[in-house]
Amino acid sequence: MSDHKLLILDDDQLTGETIRNVAEYAGMSVKVTTNAINFFNLLNEWQPTHIALDLIMPDMDGVEVLGALGEQLVTAKIIITSGVGHQVLQAAARSAAAHGLNIVGILPKPFNPKAFREMIDLPSLNAIDLLDGQQLQSSSSVPAITATDVAQAITNREITLAYQPKVDCTSGELVGFEALARWSHKEYGFIAPDVFIAIAEQNNLIDDLTILVFEQALPWFRQFCQQQRINPGTPQSHQLLCSINISALSLRNLTLFNQIEALCDSHDVKLHTIMLELTETGAMDDPVASLDILTRLRMKGFQLSIDDFGTGFSSMLQLVRMPFSEVKVDKSFVMTAQQSRESRLVIQAIIELAHSLDMKVIAEGIEDYATLQFLQKQGCDKAQGFFIGRPGPADQIGQWLQQRKLALEQQRLKALESLKIMDTPAEQRFDRITRLAKRMFDVPIALITLLDDERQWFKSKVGLDASETPREQAFCNYTIEQEKSFIVNDATLDIRFNDNPLVVNKPHIRFYAGFPFRAPGGEKLGALCLIDHKPRYISERDSRLLGELALMVEEEIATNQLLCEDHLTGLLNRRGFEFRANHILQMCRNQDCEASLIYFDLDNFKQINDGHGHQAGDNALLQFSTLLNSTFRDSDLIGRIGGDEFVVLMVNQNDTDQTAILQRLSNTVDSYNQSIHSDIRLHYSFGITTTKSLSDYDLQQLYTLADEAMYRNKRSGQQLNMAIDINSQTQD
């Protein structure tokens, strides 16, 4: 029998047997169990050298098992497996290591057998430095009220809630609320939260207060979310979150969190919509215990925010260890950001650190527009403060929403006006996107729309004669209220649109899909939209593709076209071509689309230039550019990237179509050459490559492959103005 013994605890029998097969093949003795009782019996009887442990178990979760293993001083090498996500797995591993366990690795599901085999010989994670040092405790002065007063206030439900809105830092749209406890004492009037919360903490009342907050916040939050879902003017793609503060003293009380979970369930509030906020110092008071509890809360689905970040004494390493989903920058830094360079540097560092750990960042204490602009430039995700909205009772939230919507609309219209894009002539850079969208989605109509105060105007259109419609009829009016796509599968069955003039009359819209695009400042200007005369359904993949194309519209709006244009030919210059080509290739990689790059070289340009002068040379370049433009599709990307070098990037074009296009170009050039003197006729070479056989690629690689194909053609001595077999040019 092998000296290496593996004990597997996993409630998924198939996963357990898979690990068993891999381990036995590696020469280990293996036992598998699906419940914790059998696991501990086997642990004591069999004394395994290795343990594979699933975090998510029905009877006793993995964190509990790890805690028990730590108490028993188990020395076996432990591999933690689960499908809960990498951050939670890492947190569980660090929690176990802090308990003195010998963790050799984490194994996300579905796992790679090779990774498991390699872990058997990995060094322990116990080399990670453990948290040390005492945290300073804040103190509050005791007010005139007593603990009895606070207890009675909790019992009598005198402590109520105010809700402070949180918004997306860029778009300004609502992303959630923080529920804040408020107490108006019958004798003393308003009691500061710091006062009565401190008394509650000092007198074992804090858990009762926390439950009272949840009992009030959850039904309101559920009702609010339901109202927003049926309100057509409210963004639907934002997952609203309700943030509630948790005292550090409550962290070890598992009964409290079980009560909170039960309350969420009874009010039909999903756990992932609840953000539990903990102060930095509170979370770090007992880092080992905190890591246990926080990991389990994340496993249940709660979101976790580290509050007042930057005011405590935790290190970056400590933050990395904790499974937080959000970091809240303390208001002391935010409120002094305009005056203090140090505060600005701290904010920048926190945002960079949090984003590197895949956490969101919210800044509280925003009291002016200048501070909000600074945070936007730093990439802060969410904003909270008096400038956004003051805490208020539930019955005032509706009024705040209306005022906020009006303010955002005025800001949006101002941004649209400043771009001076309304009522401007058609531009190829936008038309290229609508034609590409029309072709990729096989729809009769594709539009780039801009929404003014009273009308919808089409910056680019294909398949539609009209240039504008009243805004009140615009489907895109709904789209700009969304964060992502807005889909109408059949407008005749949708009560919002079944009597719309654009549905009843021309263009007889049945299917609509739109994706909003933004100004550089984040304001939504309009939408890239698709229209069909028959009902359709769109997949999640197609929705993402539409978003990629809408992002191209944003980039065109933000780009100075004069810097991207070749002034002789009117084609894109190298900078303009590569900027757009890189985005198209990224879209192709994301959406599994095929792209083709054709590299052209005007072979006799130097002879024309030297023999007939620069004007003749310029004319040759201009004529060849014109022939390329007339031959290739309007959705293809064409650029002049060097003196006599041209490139074309095509998406989703099969070999037969490519051959036909290249033959058409050859015929067009031949026809042109028949009309001019033989000394200035155009002779070109080309090479083509596709991404079809490439697992990974970038623009430089396509340049190289197409260039190599072109020079192979030159060396082969083939007639350069005739289209040749594409495969022979792309393959050695």
GISULKA-V916572 format. One record per pair of residues at least 24 apart in sequence whose C-alpha atoms are under 8 Angstrom apart, sorted by the first residue. I is the first residue (numbers start at 1). J is the second residue. If there is no record, write none. Layout:
BEGIN
[[I J] [I J]]
END
This chain:
BEGIN
[[1 29] [2 27] [2 28] [2 29] [3 28] [3 29] [3 49] [4 28] [4 29] [4 48] [4 49] [4 50] [5 29] [5 30] [5 47] [5 48] [5 49] [5 50] [6 30] [6 31] [6 48] [6 49] [6 50] [6 51] [6 52] [7 31] [7 32] [7 33] [7 39] [7 42] [7 43] [7 48] [7 50] [7 51] [7 52] [8 32] [8 33] [8 39] [8 51] [8 52] [8 53] [9 33] [9 34] [9 35] [9 36] [9 39] [9 51] [9 52] [9 53] [9 54] [10 34] [10 35] [10 53] [10 54] [10 57] [11 35] [11 54] [11 57] [11 58] [19 113] [22 113] [22 116] [22 117] [23 117] [26 117] [35 59] [36 60] [36 65] [48 76] [49 75] [49 76] [49 77] [50 76] [50 77] [50 78] [50 79] [51 76] [51 77] [51 78] [51 79] [52 78] [52 79] [52 80] [52 81] [53 78] [53 79] [53 80] [53 81] [54 80] [54 81] [54 82] [55 80] [55 81] [55 82] [56 82] [56 84] [56 299] [63 92] [63 96] [63 292] [63 295] [63 296] [66 96] [67 96] [67 99] [69 101] [70 96] [70 99] [70 100] [70 101] [71 99] [73 100] [73 101] [74 101] [75 101] [75 102] [76 101] [76 102] [77 101] [77 102] [77 103] [77 104] [77 124] [78 102] [78 103] [78 104] [78 105] [79 103] [79 104] [79 105] [79 106] [79 107] [79 119] [80 105] [80 106] [80 107] [81 106] [81 107] [81 108] [81 109] [82 107] [82 108] [82 109] [83 108] [83 109] [83 110] [84 108] [84 299] [87 323] [88 295] [88 298] [88 299] [88 323] [90 321] [91 291] [91 295] [91 321] [91 322] [91 323] [92 291] [92 292] [92 295] [93 125] [94 125] [94 291] [94 321] [95 288] [95 291] [95 292] [97 125] [97 126] [98 126] [98 130] [98 288] [99 288] [100 126] [101 126] [102 126] [131 287] [131 288] [131 318] [134 285] [135 281] [135 284] [135 285] [135 312] [135 313] [136 281] [137 281] [140 194] [140 195] [140 198] [141 195] [142 195] [142 198] [142 199] [143 195] [146 199] [147 199] [147 200] [147 203] [150 196] [150 199] [150 200] [151 200] [151 205] [154 208] [154 209] [154 212] [157 212] [158 183] [158 184] [158 185] [159 183] [159 184] [160 213] [160 216] [161 213] [161 216] [161 217] [161 393] [161 394] [162 391] [162 392] [162 393] [162 394] [163 391] [163 392] [163 393] [163 394] [163 397] [164 384] [164 385] [164 389] [164 390] [164 391] [164 392] [165 384] [165 388] [165 389] [165 390] [165 391] [166 382] [166 383] [166 384] [166 385] [166 388] [167 382] [167 383] [167 384] [167 388] [168 381] [168 382] [168 383] [169 372] [169 375] [169 376] [169 380] [169 381] [169 382] [169 383] [170 376] [170 381] [170 382] [170 521] [170 522] [170 523] [171 522] [171 523] [171 524] [172 408] [173 235] [174 238] [174 240] [175 238] [175 239] [175 240] [175 241] [175 382] [176 240] [176 241] [176 242] [176 243] [177 240] [177 241] [177 242] [177 243] [178 242] [178 243] [178 244] [179 213] [179 217] [179 242] [179 243] [179 244] [179 245] [180 244] [180 245] [180 391] [181 213] [201 247] [201 249] [206 247] [206 249] [206 250] [207 250] [207 256] [210 246] [211 256] [211 259] [211 260] [213 244] [214 244] [214 260] [214 263] [215 263] [218 263] [218 264] [218 267] [218 269] [219 267] [220 394] [222 267] [222 268] [222 269] [232 478] [233 478] [233 481] [234 481] [234 482] [235 481] [235 482] [235 483] [236 481] [236 482] [236 483] [237 482] [237 483] [237 484] [238 483] [239 273] [240 273] [241 273] [241 274] [241 275] [242 273] [242 274] [242 275] [243 274] [243 275] [243 276] [243 277] [244 274] [244 275] [244 276] [244 277] [245 276] [245 277] [245 278] [246 276] [246 277] [246 278] [247 278] [247 279] [247 282] [248 278] [248 279] [248 282] [248 283] [248 285] [249 282] [251 290] [251 293] [252 289] [252 290] [252 293] [254 293] [271 300] [271 301] [271 302] [271 303] [272 301] [272 302] [272 303] [273 302] [273 303] [274 302] [274 303] [275 302] [275 303] [275 304] [275 305] [276 302] [276 303] [276 304] [276 305] [277 304] [277 305] [277 306] [277 307] [278 304] [278 305] [278 306] [278 307] [279 306] [279 307] [279 308] [279 309] [280 306] [280 307] [280 308] [280 309] [280 310] [280 311] [280 312] [280 314] [281 311] [281 312] [281 313] [281 314] [284 314] [284 318] [291 321] [291 322] [291 323] [294 322] [294 323] [294 324] [295 322] [295 323] [298 323] [310 346] [310 350] [320 357] [324 359] [325 358] [325 359] [325 360] [326 354] [326 359] [326 360] [326 361] [326 362] [327 354] [327 359] [327 360] [327 361] [327 362] [328 361] [328 362] [328 363] [328 364] [329 361] [329 362] [329 363] [329 364] [330 363] [330 364] [330 365] [331 363] [331 364] [331 365] [331 366] [332 365] [334 363] [334 364] [334 365] [334 366] [334 371] [335 365] [335 366] [335 367] [335 371] [337 371] [338 370] [338 371] [348 378] [351 378] [351 379] [351 380] [411 523] [412 523] [412 524] [412 525] [413 452] [413 453] [413 525] [415 519] [415 521] [415 523] [416 452] [416 519] [416 525] [422 450] [422 457] [422 459] [423 457] [423 459] [424 459] [425 459] [426 459] [426 460] [427 460] [429 556] [430 459] [430 460] [430 553] [430 556] [431 460] [431 461] [431 462] [431 634] [431 635] [432 634] [432 635] [432 636] [432 637] [433 549] [433 552] [433 553] [433 635] [434 460] [434 461] [434 462] [434 528] [434 635] [435 462] [435 634] [435 635] [436 635] [436 636] [437 530] [437 546] [437 549] [438 462] [438 530] [440 652] [443 530] [443 531] [443 532] [444 531] [444 532] [444 533] [445 530] [445 531] [445 532] [446 528] [446 529] [446 530] [446 531] [447 527] [447 528] [447 529] [447 530] [448 526] [448 527] [448 528] [448 529] [449 476] [449 526] [449 527] [449 528] [449 529] [450 525] [450 526] [450 527] [451 476] [451 477] [451 525] [451 526] [464 507] [473 500] [473 501] [473 502] [475 512] [476 514] [476 526] [476 527] [476 529] [477 526] [479 514] [479 515] [479 516] [479 526] [479 527] [480 515] [480 516] [480 517] [480 524] [480 525] [480 526] [480 527] [482 516] [483 516] [484 515] [484 516] [484 547] [485 513] [485 514] [485 515] [485 516] [485 543] [485 546] [485 547] [486 513] [486 514] [486 515] [487 511] [487 512] [487 513] [487 514] [487 538] [488 512] [488 513] [489 535] [489 536] [489 537] [489 538] [490 534] [490 535] [490 536] [491 535] [507 533] [508 533] [509 533] [509 534] [510 534] [510 535] [511 535] [511 536] [514 546] [515 546] [515 547] [515 550] [516 550] [517 550] [517 551] [517 553] [517 554] [518 554] [519 554] [519 557] [519 558] [520 554] [520 557] [520 558] [528 553] [541 591] [544 591] [545 587] [545 591] [548 587] [552 580] [552 583] [566 640] [568 618] [568 622] [569 621] [569 622] [569 625] [569 626] [571 625] [571 638] [571 639] [571 640] [572 638] [572 639] [572 640] [573 639] [573 640] [573 641] [574 639] [574 640] [574 641] [574 642] [576 639] [577 637] [577 638] [577 639] [577 641] [578 699] [581 637] [581 649] [581 699] [582 698] [582 699] [585 698] [585 699] [588 651] [593 651] [593 652] [594 651] [594 652] [594 653] [594 690] [594 691] [594 692] [595 649] [595 650] [595 651] [595 652] [595 653] [595 690] [595 691] [595 692] [596 649] [596 650] [596 651] [596 652] [596 653] [596 688] [596 689] [596 690] [596 691] [597 647] [597 648] [597 649] [597 650] [597 688] [597 689] [597 690] [597 702] [597 703] [597 706] [598 647] [598 648] [598 649] [598 686] [598 687] [598 688] [598 689] [598 706] [599 645] [599 646] [599 647] [599 648] [599 686] [599 687] [599 688] [599 703] [599 706] [599 707] [599 710] [600 645] [600 646] [600 647] [600 684] [600 685] [600 686] [600 687] [600 710] [601 644] [601 645] [601 646] [601 684] [601 685] [601 686] [602 644] [602 645] [602 682] [602 683] [602 684] [602 685] [603 644] [603 682] [603 683] [603 684] [603 685] [604 682] [604 683] [604 684] [605 644] [605 682] [608 679] [608 680] [616 680] [620 680] [620 682] [624 682] [627 665] [627 668] [627 669] [628 665] [631 661] [631 664] [631 665] [631 668] [632 661] [655 726] [658 726] [659 723] [659 724] [659 725] [659 726] [662 722] [662 723] [663 722] [663 723] [666 721] [666 722] [666 723] [667 722] [669 721] [670 721] [683 720] [683 721] [684 720] [684 721] [685 710] [685 713] [685 714] [685 720] [685 721] [686 710] [686 713] [686 720] [687 711] [687 713] [687 729] [687 730] [688 726] [688 729] [688 730] [689 729] [689 730] [690 730] [705 730] [706 730]]
END
